[in-house]
Structures are given as C-alpha cells and as structure tokens.
Amino acid sequence: MAQTDIFIIEYKLLGEQKSFIIRAQRMRNVEAWHWASCDAGITPIPKPGKAPLKIISKPQAEKYGITEVRWRETAALKWTEVPS
C-alpha cells in the first residue's frame, strides 16, 4: 500500500465519541494524543511550520476527559481510467 499523509484520529471527550482528519508527515501515539487535545480545545493548534508550544501527553489529556485515542492511516486512492 502506498504511504499517505492523511490520518483519521478518533477519541472520546467526556464519554462522547469524536473524530477528525489531519494531514501530517507522520503519526505516532504521542502525536495522536496531542492532536486530540488540540481538537478538543485543550491546547492551541500550532501554526504551520512551527513546533507546538507544549506537547500534551496522554496523562495530561486524560485529566481533561480525553480517552481512547486511536488513529489510522487513510487508504491511498488508485485512480484508473474507465474504458470508453
């Protein structure tokens, strides 16, 4: 499968299921917890090309009610022509 840079992050905020799509060069659990915190409004979204002011860790995010953070890579589309 071809590598893509689009990821889906799913998490729960105070028991309510949330999800969003993000474009990133790479994704690991550390980044997923941080981005879930950004989506939940706990920490500001960093400006493009600049490092975030402070990475929110899993224990910090859990204090604000974020749980069950999961992420996955989107499938790469394979475009094919339809014969005329």
Contacts in CASP RR format, 6 or more apart in sequence:
PFRMAT RR
TARGET T0000
AUTHOR 0000-0000-0000
METHOD contacts of the structure
MODEL  1
MAQTDIFIIEYKLLGEQKSFIIRAQRMRNVEAWHWASCDAGITPIPKPGK
APLKIISKPQAEKYGITEVRWRETAALKWTEVPS
1 75 0 8 1.000
1 76 0 8 1.000
2 76 0 8 1.000
3 73 0 8 1.000
3 76 0 8 1.000
4 73 0 8 1.000
4 74 0 8 1.000
4 75 0 8 1.000
4 76 0 8 1.000
5 23 0 8 1.000
5 24 0 8 1.000
5 25 0 8 1.000
6 21 0 8 1.000
6 22 0 8 1.000
6 23 0 8 1.000
6 73 0 8 1.000
6 74 0 8 1.000
7 21 0 8 1.000
7 22 0 8 1.000
7 23 0 8 1.000
7 24 0 8 1.000
7 27 0 8 1.000
7 32 0 8 1.000
7 71 0 8 1.000
7 72 0 8 1.000
7 73 0 8 1.000
7 74 0 8 1.000
8 19 0 8 1.000
8 20 0 8 1.000
8 21 0 8 1.000
8 71 0 8 1.000
8 72 0 8 1.000
8 74 0 8 1.000
9 19 0 8 1.000
9 20 0 8 1.000
9 21 0 8 1.000
9 22 0 8 1.000
9 27 0 8 1.000
9 32 0 8 1.000
9 35 0 8 1.000
9 36 0 8 1.000
9 39 0 8 1.000
9 69 0 8 1.000
9 70 0 8 1.000
9 71 0 8 1.000
10 17 0 8 1.000
10 18 0 8 1.000
10 19 0 8 1.000
10 68 0 8 1.000
10 69 0 8 1.000
10 70 0 8 1.000
10 71 0 8 1.000
11 18 0 8 1.000
11 19 0 8 1.000
11 36 0 8 1.000
11 39 0 8 1.000
11 40 0 8 1.000
11 66 0 8 1.000
11 67 0 8 1.000
11 68 0 8 1.000
11 69 0 8 1.000
11 70 0 8 1.000
12 18 0 8 1.000
12 65 0 8 1.000
12 66 0 8 1.000
12 67 0 8 1.000
12 68 0 8 1.000
13 40 0 8 1.000
13 65 0 8 1.000
13 66 0 8 1.000
14 65 0 8 1.000
15 65 0 8 1.000
15 67 0 8 1.000
18 36 0 8 1.000
18 39 0 8 1.000
18 40 0 8 1.000
20 35 0 8 1.000
20 39 0 8 1.000
21 74 0 8 1.000
22 35 0 8 1.000
24 31 0 8 1.000
24 35 0 8 1.000
27 71 0 8 1.000
27 73 0 8 1.000
29 58 0 8 1.000
29 69 0 8 1.000
29 71 0 8 1.000
30 55 0 8 1.000
30 57 0 8 1.000
32 69 0 8 1.000
32 70 0 8 1.000
32 71 0 8 1.000
33 56 0 8 1.000
33 57 0 8 1.000
33 58 0 8 1.000
33 61 0 8 1.000
33 66 0 8 1.000
33 69 0 8 1.000
34 43 0 8 1.000
34 52 0 8 1.000
34 55 0 8 1.000
34 56 0 8 1.000
34 57 0 8 1.000
34 61 0 8 1.000
36 61 0 8 1.000
36 66 0 8 1.000
36 69 0 8 1.000
37 43 0 8 1.000
37 56 0 8 1.000
37 60 0 8 1.000
37 61 0 8 1.000
37 64 0 8 1.000
37 66 0 8 1.000
38 44 0 8 1.000
38 45 0 8 1.000
38 46 0 8 1.000
38 56 0 8 1.000
40 61 0 8 1.000
40 64 0 8 1.000
40 66 0 8 1.000
42 56 0 8 1.000
42 61 0 8 1.000
42 64 0 8 1.000
42 66 0 8 1.000
43 52 0 8 1.000
43 53 0 8 1.000
43 54 0 8 1.000
43 56 0 8 1.000
44 52 0 8 1.000
44 53 0 8 1.000
46 52 0 8 1.000
46 53 0 8 1.000
58 69 0 8 1.000
61 69 0 8 1.000
END
